[in-house]
Amino acid sequence: MNLYSLVLPLGILSYALLLLTILTGKRIIKLKFFYHKLFAMMSLISVTSHASIIIYLNYL
């Protein structure tokens, strides 16, 4: 398994987590504040790993 195969799934996961974070923050999906924070942390981790793989593959 190479890093290229992780780029697309991480991008889709990042978008889905970001969307869930926004929807729980706007109270369109009503969940406890704990889950909003959890989605935000997972989104940040996913976006950071996705961006670091892209930077690594393109510039290093």
MMTF fields as JSON, N, C-alpha, C and O atoms, coordinates in Angstrom:
{
  "mmtfVersion": "1.0.0",
  "mmtfProducer": "UNKNOWN",
  "numBonds": 239,
  "numAtoms": 240,
  "numGroups": 60,
  "numChains": 1,
  "numModels": 1,
  "chainsPerModel": [1],
  "groupsPerChain": [60],
  "chainIdList": ["A"],
  "bondAtomList": [4, 2, 8, 6, 12, 10, 16, 14, 20, 18, 24, 22, 28, 26, 32, 30, 36, 34, 40, 38, 44, 42, 48, 46, 52, 50, 56, 54, 60, 58, 64, 62, 68, 66, 72, 70, 76, 74, 80, 78, 84, 82, 88, 86, 92, 90, 96, 94, 100, 98, 104, 102, 108, 106, 112, 110, 116, 114, 120, 118, 124, 122, 128, 126, 132, 130, 136, 134, 140, 138, 144, 142, 148, 146, 152, 150, 156, 154, 160, 158, 164, 162, 168, 166, 172, 170, 176, 174, 180, 178, 184, 182, 188, 186, 192, 190, 196, 194, 200, 198, 204, 202, 208, 206, 212, 210, 216, 214, 220, 218, 224, 222, 228, 226, 232, 230, 236, 234],
  "bondOrderList": [1, 1, 1, 1, 1, 1, 1, 1, 1, 1, 1, 1, 1, 1, 1, 1, 1, 1, 1, 1, 1, 1, 1, 1, 1, 1, 1, 1, 1, 1, 1, 1, 1, 1, 1, 1, 1, 1, 1, 1, 1, 1, 1, 1, 1, 1, 1, 1, 1, 1, 1, 1, 1, 1, 1, 1, 1, 1, 1],
  "groupList": [{"groupName": "MET", "atomNameList": ["N", "CA", "C", "O"], "elementList": ["N", "C", "C", "O"], "formalChargeList": [0, 0, 0, 0], "bondAtomList": [1, 0, 2, 1, 3, 2], "bondOrderList": [1, 1, 2], "singleLetterCode": "M", "chemCompType": "L-PEPTIDE LINKING"}, {"groupName": "ASN", "atomNameList": ["N", "CA", "C", "O"], "elementList": ["N", "C", "C", "O"], "formalChargeList": [0, 0, 0, 0], "bondAtomList": [1, 0, 2, 1, 3, 2], "bondOrderList": [1, 1, 2], "singleLetterCode": "N", "chemCompType": "L-PEPTIDE LINKING"}, {"groupName": "LEU", "atomNameList": ["N", "CA", "C", "O"], "elementList": ["N", "C", "C", "O"], "formalChargeList": [0, 0, 0, 0], "bondAtomList": [1, 0, 2, 1, 3, 2], "bondOrderList": [1, 1, 2], "singleLetterCode": "L", "chemCompType": "L-PEPTIDE LINKING"}, {"groupName": "TYR", "atomNameList": ["N", "CA", "C", "O"], "elementList": ["N", "C", "C", "O"], "formalChargeList": [0, 0, 0, 0], "bondAtomList": [1, 0, 2, 1, 3, 2], "bondOrderList": [1, 1, 2], "singleLetterCode": "Y", "chemCompType": "L-PEPTIDE LINKING"}, {"groupName": "SER", "atomNameList": ["N", "CA", "C", "O"], "elementList": ["N", "C", "C", "O"], "formalChargeList": [0, 0, 0, 0], "bondAtomList": [1, 0, 2, 1, 3, 2], "bondOrderList": [1, 1, 2], "singleLetterCode": "S", "chemCompType": "L-PEPTIDE LINKING"}, {"groupName": "VAL", "atomNameList": ["N", "CA", "C", "O"], "elementList": ["N", "C", "C", "O"], "formalChargeList": [0, 0, 0, 0], "bondAtomList": [1, 0, 2, 1, 3, 2], "bondOrderList": [1, 1, 2], "singleLetterCode": "V", "chemCompType": "L-PEPTIDE LINKING"}, {"groupName": "PRO", "atomNameList": ["N", "CA", "C", "O"], "elementList": ["N", "C", "C", "O"], "formalChargeList": [0, 0, 0, 0], "bondAtomList": [1, 0, 2, 1, 3, 2], "bondOrderList": [1, 1, 2], "singleLetterCode": "P", "chemCompType": "L-PEPTIDE LINKING"}, {"groupName": "GLY", "atomNameList": ["N", "CA", "C", "O"], "elementList": ["N", "C", "C", "O"], "formalChargeList": [0, 0, 0, 0], "bondAtomList": [1, 0, 2, 1, 3, 2], "bondOrderList": [1, 1, 2], "singleLetterCode": "G", "chemCompType": "PEPTIDE LINKING"}, {"groupName": "ILE", "atomNameList": ["N", "CA", "C", "O"], "elementList": ["N", "C", "C", "O"], "formalChargeList": [0, 0, 0, 0], "bondAtomList": [1, 0, 2, 1, 3, 2], "bondOrderList": [1, 1, 2], "singleLetterCode": "I", "chemCompType": "L-PEPTIDE LINKING"}, {"groupName": "ALA", "atomNameList": ["N", "CA", "C", "O"], "elementList": ["N", "C", "C", "O"], "formalChargeList": [0, 0, 0, 0], "bondAtomList": [1, 0, 2, 1, 3, 2], "bondOrderList": [1, 1, 2], "singleLetterCode": "A", "chemCompType": "L-PEPTIDE LINKING"}, {"groupName": "THR", "atomNameList": ["N", "CA", "C", "O"], "elementList": ["N", "C", "C", "O"], "formalChargeList": [0, 0, 0, 0], "bondAtomList": [1, 0, 2, 1, 3, 2], "bondOrderList": [1, 1, 2], "singleLetterCode": "T", "chemCompType": "L-PEPTIDE LINKING"}, {"groupName": "LYS", "atomNameList": ["N", "CA", "C", "O"], "elementList": ["N", "C", "C", "O"], "formalChargeList": [0, 0, 0, 0], "bondAtomList": [1, 0, 2, 1, 3, 2], "bondOrderList": [1, 1, 2], "singleLetterCode": "K", "chemCompType": "L-PEPTIDE LINKING"}, {"groupName": "ARG", "atomNameList": ["N", "CA", "C", "O"], "elementList": ["N", "C", "C", "O"], "formalChargeList": [0, 0, 0, 0], "bondAtomList": [1, 0, 2, 1, 3, 2], "bondOrderList": [1, 1, 2], "singleLetterCode": "R", "chemCompType": "L-PEPTIDE LINKING"}, {"groupName": "PHE", "atomNameList": ["N", "CA", "C", "O"], "elementList": ["N", "C", "C", "O"], "formalChargeList": [0, 0, 0, 0], "bondAtomList": [1, 0, 2, 1, 3, 2], "bondOrderList": [1, 1, 2], "singleLetterCode": "F", "chemCompType": "L-PEPTIDE LINKING"}, {"groupName": "HIS", "atomNameList": ["N", "CA", "C", "O"], "elementList": ["N", "C", "C", "O"], "formalChargeList": [0, 0, 0, 0], "bondAtomList": [1, 0, 2, 1, 3, 2], "bondOrderList": [1, 1, 2], "singleLetterCode": "H", "chemCompType": "L-PEPTIDE LINKING"}],
  "groupTypeList": [0, 1, 2, 3, 4, 2, 5, 2, 6, 2, 7, 8, 2, 4, 3, 9, 2, 2, 2, 2, 10, 8, 2, 10, 7, 11, 12, 8, 8, 11, 2, 11, 13, 13, 3, 14, 11, 2, 13, 9, 0, 0, 4, 2, 8, 4, 5, 10, 4, 14, 9, 4, 8, 8, 8, 3, 2, 1, 3, 2],
  "groupIdList": [1, 2, 3, 4, 5, 6, 7, 8, 9, 10, 11, 12, 13, 14, 15, 16, 17, 18, 19, 20, 21, 22, 23, 24, 25, 26, 27, 28, 29, 30, 31, 32, 33, 34, 35, 36, 37, 38, 39, 40, 41, 42, 43, 44, 45, 46, 47, 48, 49, 50, 51, 52, 53, 54, 55, 56, 57, 58, 59, 60],
  "secStructList": [7, 7, 6, 2, 2, 2, 2, 2, 2, 2, 2, 2, 2, 2, 2, 2, 2, 2, 2, 2, 2, 2, 2, 2, 2, 6, 6, 1, 1, 7, 7, 7, 2, 2, 2, 2, 2, 2, 2, 2, 2, 2, 2, 2, 2, 2, 2, 2, 2, 2, 2, 2, 2, 2, 2, 2, 2, 2, 2, 7],
  "xCoordList": [0.851, 0.0, 0.895, 1.741, 0.699, 1.498, 0.674, -0.529, 1.347, 0.67, -0.346, -1.306, -0.16, -1.114, -2.511, -3.52, -2.551, -3.851, -4.584, -5.768, -3.907, -4.54, -5.088, -5.879, -4.687, -5.045, -6.555, -7.162, -7.154, -8.586, -9.459, -10.365, -9.223, -10.059, -9.919, -10.906, -8.71, -8.534, -9.21, -9.722, -9.219, -9.909, -11.406, -12.047, -11.963, -13.403, -13.753, -14.749, -12.939, -13.16, -13.074, -13.879, -12.101, -11.94, -13.155, -13.638, -13.642, -14.822, -16.046, -16.815, -16.232, -17.393, -17.335, -18.352, -16.162, -16.035, -16.235, -16.844, -15.731, -15.934, -17.404, -17.909, -18.087, -19.519, -20.295, -21.195, -19.952, -20.599, -20.337, -21.23, -19.121, -18.792, -19.631, -20.142, -19.774, -20.578, -22.047, -22.706, -22.561, -23.98, -24.316, -25.408, -23.395, -23.656, -23.47, -24.12, -22.603, -22.417, -23.599, -23.962, -24.203, -25.385, -26.677, -27.755, -26.55, -27.687, -28.696, -29.87, -28.252, -29.097, -29.183, -30.247, -28.058, -28.028, -27.841, -26.81, -28.807, -28.767, -28.067, -28.616, -26.872, -26.083, -25.53, -25.597, -24.989, -24.366, -23.111, -22.521, -22.718, -21.544, -20.289, -19.355, -20.25, -19.106, -18.841, -17.691, -19.894, -19.731, -19.272, -18.52, -19.728, -19.272, -17.763, -17.04, -17.3, -15.86, -15.095, -13.994, -15.691, -15.048, -14.912, -13.856, -15.994, -15.927, -14.903, -14.202, -14.805, -13.839, -12.406, -11.561, -12.125, -10.773, -10.434, -9.325, -11.389, -11.155, -10.971, -10.152, -11.724, -11.595, -10.218, -9.594, -9.754, -8.436, -7.329, -6.396, -7.427, -6.423, -6.457, -5.411, -7.645, -7.783, -7.276, -6.563, -7.639, -7.196, -5.681, -5.03, -5.119, -3.67, -2.919, -1.915, -3.396, -2.714, -2.868, -1.924, -4.045, -4.263, -3.327, -2.684, -3.252, -2.389, -0.916, -0.145, -0.511, 0.898, 1.286, 2.407, 0.381, 0.671, 0.798, 1.698, -0.095, -0.024, 1.285, 1.947, 1.656, 2.911, 4.095, 5.013, 4.094, 5.194, 5.32, 6.422, 4.196, 4.244, 4.612, 5.216, 4.252, 4.514, 5.865, 6.468, 6.348, 7.532, 8.745, 9.839, 8.594, 9.752, 10.088, 11.036],
  "yCoordList": [-1.18, 0.0, 1.24, 1.408, 2.091, 3.303, 4.507, 4.407, 5.632, 6.84, 7.393, 8.043, 7.153, 7.65, 7.059, 7.708, 5.839, 5.204, 5.758, 5.475, 6.539, 7.135, 8.532, 9.031, 9.166, 10.566, 10.739, 11.568, 9.989, 10.129, 9.755, 10.517, 8.61, 8.299, 9.316, 9.64, 9.818, 10.828, 12.143, 12.841, 12.483, 13.686, 13.58, 14.529, 12.433, 12.218, 12.195, 12.788, 11.517, 11.48, 12.874, 13.23, 13.656, 15.019, 15.878, 16.626, 15.765, 16.543, 16.113, 16.961, 14.816, 14.319, 14.76, 15.161, 14.689, 15.111, 16.614, 17.067, 17.381, 18.822, 19.17, 20.058, 18.481, 18.699, 18.339, 19.075, 17.221, 16.847, 17.864, 18.17, 18.392, 19.406, 20.661, 21.23, 21.087, 22.279, 22.028, 22.879, 20.88, 20.59, 20.431, 20.804, 19.885, 19.791, 21.132, 21.404, 21.964, 23.299, 24.21, 25.029, 24.085, 24.876, 24.297, 24.864, 23.155, 22.458, 21.935, 21.76, 21.683, 21.017, 19.536, 18.922, 18.978, 17.651, 17.898, 18.426, 17.529, 17.845, 16.735, 15.652, 17.025, 16.135, 16.937, 18.166, 16.237, 16.921, 17.649, 17.303, 18.668, 19.462, 18.607, 18.912, 17.556, 16.649, 16.089, 16.018, 15.694, 15.114, 16.158, 15.844, 17.4, 18.473, 18.66, 18.791, 18.671, 18.795, 17.585, 17.716, 16.402, 15.186, 15.201, 14.87, 15.589, 15.691, 16.734, 16.537, 17.831, 18.876, 18.369, 18.645, 17.633, 17.099, 16.047, 16.03, 15.176, 14.163, 14.811, 14.358, 15.861, 16.58, 17.229, 17.174, 17.837, 18.477, 17.454, 17.711, 16.312, 15.252, 14.732, 14.527, 14.522, 14.005, 15.0, 14.62, 16.258, 17.288, 17.463, 17.62, 17.436, 17.59, 16.425, 16.629, 15.214, 14.068, 14.08, 13.752, 14.453, 14.547, 15.586, 15.318, 16.754, 17.815, 17.437, 17.749, 16.774, 16.404, 15.34, 15.36, 14.417, 13.426, 14.106, 13.779, 15.052, 15.784, 16.565, 16.532, 17.258, 18.028, 17.101, 17.4, 15.981, 15.028, 14.467, 14.377, 14.094, 13.485, 14.491, 14.116, 15.756, 16.74, 17.43, 17.797, 17.61, 18.452, 17.741, 18.305, 16.542, 15.86, 14.597, 13.898],
  "zCoordList": [0.0, 0.0, 0.0, 0.878, -0.98, -1.047, -0.592, -0.353, -0.482, 0.02, -0.963, -0.55, -2.241, -3.24, -3.023, -3.296, -2.537, -2.325, -1.107, -0.926, -0.272, 0.907, 0.659, 1.459, -0.424, -0.646, -0.829, -0.152, -1.709, -1.985, -0.786, -0.446, -0.131, 1.033, 2.168, 2.828, 2.4, 3.435, 3.062, 3.937, 1.807, 1.364, 1.56, 2.01, 1.223, 1.404, 2.895, 3.309, 3.694, 5.139, 5.752, 6.612, 5.309, 5.822, 5.505, 6.355, 4.283, 3.896, 4.699, 5.151, 4.878, 5.623, 7.083, 7.648, 7.692, 9.087, 9.235, 10.204, 8.29, 8.336, 8.183, 8.87, 7.294, 7.113, 8.382, 8.786, 9.006, 10.264, 11.359, 12.149, 11.414, 12.412, 12.209, 13.173, 10.979, 10.692, 11.006, 11.604, 10.614, 10.841, 12.319, 12.746, 13.104, 14.538, 15.226, 16.236, 14.7, 15.272, 14.984, 15.828, 13.816, 13.445, 14.015, 13.84, 14.702, 15.322, 14.307, 14.636, 13.081, 12.095, 12.461, 12.37, 12.874, 13.492, 14.982, 15.398, 15.77, 17.194, 17.969, 18.175, 18.383, 19.221, 20.386, 20.399, 21.35, 22.48, 22.004, 20.98, 22.775, 22.431, 22.399, 21.657, 23.182, 23.192, 21.797, 21.363, 21.098, 19.761, 18.746, 17.823, 18.919, 18.045, 18.204, 17.215, 19.43, 19.68, 19.16, 18.626, 19.32, 18.833, 17.314, 16.775, 16.623, 15.167, 14.738, 13.745, 15.466, 15.126, 15.277, 14.426, 16.347, 16.546, 15.49, 14.956, 15.196, 14.165, 12.795, 11.996, 12.529, 11.269, 11.147, 10.088, 12.219, 12.208, 11.974, 11.214, 12.616, 12.427, 10.991, 10.375, 10.47, 9.113, 8.07, 7.142, 8.221, 7.267, 7.333, 6.3, 8.536, 8.683, 8.051, 7.368, 8.273, 7.668, 6.149, 5.43, 5.656, 4.208, 3.588, 2.573, 4.191, 3.663, 3.757, 2.849, 4.832, 4.955, 3.922, 3.414, 3.607, 2.56, 1.204, 0.43, 0.907, -0.365, -0.466, -1.503, 0.591, 0.578, 0.416, -0.348, 1.119, 1.021, -0.393, -0.934, -0.984, -2.315, -3.412, -4.417, -3.227, -4.276, -4.142, -5.15, -2.926, -2.74, -2.164, -2.178, -1.667, -1.085, -1.842, -1.486]
}
